[in-house]
Amino acid sequence: MSALNDLLAVQTTDIAISQAKHRVTHLQEAIDRDIAKKSLAEIDAQIAVCDAEIVAANSEITKVDRFSHEHDDKLIKLNKQLKTVIAPREAEALQHEIATVTSERSLLDDRELELMGVVEIAELKKNELSPLQATAKSVLAAATMALSSAKQKIDAEISALTEQRSAQALVVAPSLMATYEAKRKHRPDGAVCRLTGPTCGSCHLDISQGEINAMRLMPAEELPECPHCGSFIVF
């Protein structure tokens, strides 16, 4: 039964490799990195909103300034015309137009002040977010390094286990290895097992004492298998 002991050693290493690969996909460092990445993305998004508000407000301020200058020029022209007008009705019409343009000019000033307030608030928020962004970047960088280090450590472990597995497999007959690989497709962690009392270590079902005795008496070239799951039994 030494062949099955050798095969059990191969399976033990295979299980260790599978567990290591599972750990790679469930690292706490990966969770920490994702949290840090999300945190930075949220701050970046807030800053982007501020930038968009500043750009939009400044763009409108430029337009308001242009309209204000146009209104100023128009008021100068209207006031000059008013000085040369003699007819009361024409003077009244000009005065009404001057009042309208003056009112519009005042509204433009109000709008510009409102937009300047938008820019100021957005810039203040950006200034508040800036140190938070710097901290979030540092946290993400540290988390990324920690994740890389953890992965490298497990990769090295998997590499060592893979080499160990190759060495262990060399002492197992190729035909037995092929049978083992076929069994592992159905029972990755239980193609080979030991008994715990009368219980199969793979399917956890009891085997009768008579069947166990028969297995123990098998010739060396025959390999005992669980009658329930087909796993090799190591005594």
Protein Blocks (a to p, Z undefined) as FASTA:
>chain_A
ZZmmmmmmmmmmmmmmmmmmmmmmmcfklmmmmmmmmmmmmmmmmmmmmmmmmmmmmmmm
mmmmmmmmmmmmmmmmmmmmmmmpmblklmmmmmmmmmmmmmmmmmmmmmmmmmmmmmmm
mmmmmmmmmmmmmmmmmmmmmmmmmmmmmmmmmmmmmmmmmmmmmmmmmmpcfklmmmmm
mmmmmmmmlmbccdehjacfklopacdfklmmmmmmpcfkbccddfklopacdZZ
